[in-house]
C-alpha cells in the first residue's frame, strides 16, 4: 500500500450528503430489468462463486443441471427433419406408439383381455406387429406424393391430440402427425406463449448462447429464453479466448467447455471463430449438441455476411481504437479517474488512465488504493454506503447503493462536499451515455 501515514478514511455522516433515494433511482445509470448477464452484488460475490464450486461438485451425481434440462427439452420438442430425412429419435417413436396404442384401444376392446392360457410372448409379438402395420400405414400417407402435392391442408384435432378432420387423407392415418402438432402447441403454452406458425423442412439450430467478444470485452450476446450467463462463466470464456488466440486464429474451432455457474455437471460445445483478418473480433456459438459443428459453421457464415453488410466489424475496430471513455471529455474539474458498476446488469465502466496515471507503477498504485477502499466499504462487521479517502496523491469517493457501485478519484486537495457534487455530475453524464456504455437489452430466442 503506497499511501502515507497522513492518509485517512472517513464515512460521510455530516456535511454534504449524497442525493436521497428518489434522486438515486433517477440518477442510477445502466439499470435494466432484462439483463444480458446474471446480477451480482459486488466483486466479493464473484469470489464467493469460485468457492461454491467445491460444494457443487459433491452434488454433481444427484444434480439435474441446466445442460441436462436443455437436452431433455430439445429431445421432448424434437427437431424438424430435413427434407427427405426420416426422424429416428427414440422420443419421437415413443410418442408415436403412445398415440397409436390409444387409437387401437378405442377400436379393439377385445384385445385388452388376453386368455390366461395365452403365451405372453405371443401377445407381445402380436401387439408389436399391429403397431408396425399402423405406423407403416401412417408413413404411407405422409410420404405419398399425391398427398404432399396438395398446396393447402386443413387439420382439426382435439385438445388431447385426437384427429377430428383432415381435408385430405384419412384422419386415422394422421394420428402421429396430429399428436406431434398437439405436443408442439402444449410446449409453447407451458411457456405462457401462443404459437403462430410452424416452419418445417429445415433443422433448427440448437443454440444456447451466441457471443461476440472484442479486446477481452463483451460486444453482444444472444441467448435462449430463460437461460442467462453468470459473470464468472463469462470470465472463463474471455480467458479461454485470450489465452488461445494463436490456435483459434487458424480457423474454426470446436471445443467442449464447462461453465460451472451455468451447469457444473456437464459441457456445452463451442464453435469458436474470428470474424476479421486482424483477429480482433471473436464469435462463440454454444450448444448442447456435440454434433452441430457443421450446422453452426453455416450459421457463422450467415452472421458474418450480415455483419460485413452493415459494416459492424469496422465500428467494433473504431471502438477498440478509441479505448473507452476519458475523464477529459466529461468536463468535471479535478476528476482524474472513475470506476462505475451497474449492479442490475453486472456491467462496469472504467475510464481510460490519463495523467498522472500514465505509467504502470502509478495506475497499479491507484488500483491498490481502490482495493483498500472497496474492502473497507464491504467489511462484513461494519459495511458502509459511502466512504471518503484522503491520501497524499489523490482523494477517492466510494459510494454503494442498491443500483450501482462507484469509485471516483480526484486531486488530493478536493474536499468531501466538492467530491460529492462532482459525483452527481458524473452520474448525470453516465446516464446520458448509458446506451453507449452498457448493453441494456438482452436479445433472446
QUIGIFEN-V639560 format. One record per backbone hydrogen bond with DSSP energy under -0.5 kcal/mol. CO is the residue of the C=O (numbers start at 1). NH is the residue of the N-H. E is the energy in kcal/mol with one decimal. If there is no record, write none. Layout:
# QUIGIFEN-V639560
co & nh & e
CO & NH & E
CO & NH & E
This chain:
# QUIGIFEN-V639560
co & nh & e
4 & 7 & -1.6
8 & 390 & -3.4
10 & 388 & -3.5
11 & 13 & -1.2
20 & 24 & -2.3
21 & 25 & -2.5
22 & 26 & -1.4
23 & 27 & -2.3
24 & 28 & -2.5
27 & 29 & -0.5
28 & 31 & -0.6
33 & 35 & -0.9
34 & 442 & -0.5
36 & 229 & -0.7
42 & 45 & -0.7
42 & 46 & -1.0
43 & 47 & -1.6
44 & 48 & -2.2
45 & 49 & -1.7
46 & 50 & -1.0
47 & 50 & -0.5
47 & 51 & -1.2
48 & 52 & -1.8
49 & 53 & -0.6
50 & 53 & -0.8
51 & 54 & -0.8
51 & 55 & -0.6
52 & 56 & -1.9
53 & 57 & -2.2
54 & 58 & -0.7
55 & 58 & -0.6
55 & 59 & -0.5
56 & 59 & -1.4
57 & 60 & -0.8
59 & 62 & -0.7
60 & 63 & -1.6
63 & 65 & -0.8
65 & 69 & -2.1
66 & 70 & -2.5
67 & 71 & -2.7
68 & 72 & -2.4
69 & 73 & -2.2
70 & 74 & -2.9
71 & 75 & -2.3
72 & 76 & -2.0
73 & 77 & -2.5
74 & 78 & -2.5
81 & 201 & -0.5
82 & 85 & -2.9
89 & 93 & -1.6
90 & 94 & -2.4
91 & 95 & -2.0
92 & 96 & -2.5
93 & 97 & -2.6
94 & 98 & -1.9
95 & 99 & -2.2
96 & 100 & -2.4
97 & 101 & -2.7
98 & 102 & -2.0
99 & 103 & -1.9
100 & 104 & -2.7
101 & 105 & -2.5
102 & 106 & -1.1
103 & 107 & -0.7
104 & 107 & -1.0
104 & 108 & -2.5
108 & 111 & -0.8
109 & 112 & -1.5
110 & 113 & -1.2
112 & 114 & -0.7
115 & 118 & -1.4
119 & 122 & -0.7
119 & 123 & -1.8
120 & 124 & -2.4
121 & 125 & -2.3
122 & 126 & -2.4
123 & 127 & -2.1
124 & 128 & -2.4
125 & 129 & -2.3
126 & 130 & -2.0
127 & 131 & -2.3
128 & 132 & -2.4
129 & 133 & -2.3
130 & 134 & -2.4
131 & 135 & -2.6
132 & 136 & -2.4
133 & 137 & -1.9
134 & 138 & -2.3
135 & 139 & -2.7
136 & 140 & -2.0
137 & 141 & -1.4
138 & 142 & -1.8
139 & 143 & -2.4
141 & 144 & -0.5
144 & 148 & -2.4
145 & 149 & -1.6
147 & 150 & -0.9
154 & 167 & -2.2
156 & 164 & -2.8
156 & 165 & -2.2
158 & 161 & -1.7
162 & 158 & -2.4
165 & 156 & -2.8
170 & 173 & -1.0
171 & 174 & -1.7
172 & 175 & -0.6
174 & 178 & -2.3
175 & 179 & -2.0
176 & 180 & -2.1
177 & 181 & -2.1
178 & 182 & -2.4
179 & 183 & -2.0
180 & 184 & -2.3
181 & 185 & -2.2
182 & 186 & -2.5
183 & 187 & -2.2
184 & 188 & -1.9
185 & 189 & -2.3
186 & 190 & -2.1
187 & 191 & -0.8
188 & 191 & -0.6
188 & 193 & -1.6
189 & 192 & -1.9
198 & 200 & -0.6
201 & 83 & -0.9
205 & 207 & -1.4
206 & 288 & -0.7
208 & 224 & -2.3
209 & 286 & -3.0
210 & 222 & -2.7
211 & 284 & -2.9
212 & 219 & -2.7
212 & 220 & -1.3
213 & 282 & -3.2
214 & 217 & -1.1
217 & 214 & -2.4
220 & 212 & -2.3
221 & 443 & -0.8
222 & 210 & -2.8
223 & 445 & -1.3
224 & 227 & -2.0
229 & 38 & -2.2
230 & 234 & -2.1
231 & 235 & -2.3
232 & 236 & -1.7
233 & 237 & -2.0
234 & 238 & -2.6
235 & 239 & -2.6
236 & 240 & -2.3
237 & 241 & -2.3
238 & 242 & -2.6
239 & 243 & -2.1
240 & 244 & -0.8
241 & 244 & -0.5
242 & 245 & -0.6
244 & 248 & -2.1
245 & 249 & -1.4
246 & 250 & -0.6
247 & 250 & -0.6
248 & 251 & -0.8
253 & 255 & -0.5
253 & 272 & -2.9
255 & 270 & -3.3
257 & 259 & -0.6
257 & 268 & -2.8
258 & 260 & -0.7
259 & 262 & -0.8
259 & 263 & -3.0
260 & 264 & -0.5
262 & 66 & -0.7
263 & 266 & -0.8
268 & 257 & -3.0
268 & 270 & -0.5
269 & 287 & -2.1
270 & 255 & -2.3
270 & 272 & -0.7
271 & 285 & -2.1
272 & 253 & -2.9
273 & 283 & -3.0
276 & 279 & -1.1
280 & 215 & -0.9
281 & 275 & -2.7
281 & 276 & -0.5
282 & 213 & -3.2
283 & 273 & -1.9
284 & 211 & -3.0
284 & 286 & -0.5
285 & 271 & -2.7
286 & 208 & -3.1
286 & 209 & -1.3
287 & 269 & -3.2
288 & 290 & -0.6
289 & 292 & -1.1
292 & 296 & -2.7
293 & 297 & -2.1
294 & 298 & -1.8
295 & 299 & -1.7
296 & 300 & -2.5
297 & 301 & -1.6
298 & 302 & -1.8
299 & 303 & -2.3
300 & 304 & -2.7
301 & 305 & -2.1
302 & 306 & -1.6
303 & 307 & -2.4
304 & 308 & -2.4
305 & 309 & -1.8
306 & 310 & -2.0
307 & 312 & -2.6
307 & 313 & -0.6
308 & 311 & -1.0
311 & 315 & -1.4
312 & 316 & -2.0
313 & 317 & -2.1
314 & 318 & -2.1
315 & 319 & -2.0
316 & 320 & -2.2
317 & 321 & -2.2
318 & 322 & -2.0
319 & 323 & -1.2
319 & 324 & -0.6
325 & 352 & -2.8
326 & 329 & -1.2
327 & 330 & -0.9
327 & 331 & -1.1
327 & 332 & -0.6
331 & 333 & -0.6
332 & 335 & -1.5
334 & 336 & -0.6
334 & 411 & -1.0
337 & 409 & -3.3
338 & 351 & -2.2
339 & 407 & -2.5
340 & 349 & -3.3
341 & 343 & -0.7
341 & 405 & -2.0
342 & 346 & -1.2
342 & 347 & -1.2
347 & 342 & -3.1
349 & 340 & -2.9
354 & 357 & -3.0
359 & 362 & -0.6
359 & 363 & -1.9
360 & 364 & -2.3
361 & 365 & -1.6
362 & 366 & -2.2
363 & 367 & -2.3
364 & 368 & -1.8
365 & 369 & -1.6
366 & 370 & -2.3
367 & 371 & -2.1
368 & 372 & -1.7
369 & 373 & -2.5
370 & 374 & -2.8
371 & 375 & -2.5
372 & 376 & -2.0
373 & 377 & -2.3
374 & 378 & -2.1
376 & 379 & -1.0
377 & 384 & -2.3
385 & 400 & -3.6
386 & 12 & -0.7
387 & 389 & -0.5
387 & 398 & -3.1
388 & 10 & -2.4
389 & 396 & -2.0
390 & 8 & -2.9
394 & 391 & -1.8
395 & 410 & -3.3
396 & 389 & -3.4
396 & 398 & -0.6
397 & 408 & -2.2
398 & 387 & -2.9
399 & 406 & -2.9
403 & 343 & -1.8
403 & 344 & -0.7
404 & 401 & -2.8
405 & 341 & -2.9
406 & 399 & -2.8
407 & 339 & -2.5
408 & 397 & -2.5
409 & 336 & -2.9
409 & 337 & -1.2
410 & 395 & -1.7
411 & 414 & -1.7
415 & 419 & -2.3
416 & 420 & -2.3
417 & 421 & -2.1
418 & 422 & -2.1
419 & 423 & -2.2
420 & 424 & -1.8
421 & 425 & -1.5
422 & 426 & -2.2
423 & 427 & -2.6
424 & 428 & -1.7
425 & 429 & -1.9
426 & 430 & -2.5
427 & 431 & -2.3
428 & 432 & -1.9
429 & 433 & -1.7
431 & 434 & -1.0
433 & 436 & -1.2
433 & 437 & -1.9
434 & 438 & -2.3
438 & 440 & -0.9
439 & 36 & -0.5
440 & 442 & -0.5
441 & 443 & -0.7
443 & 223 & -2.3
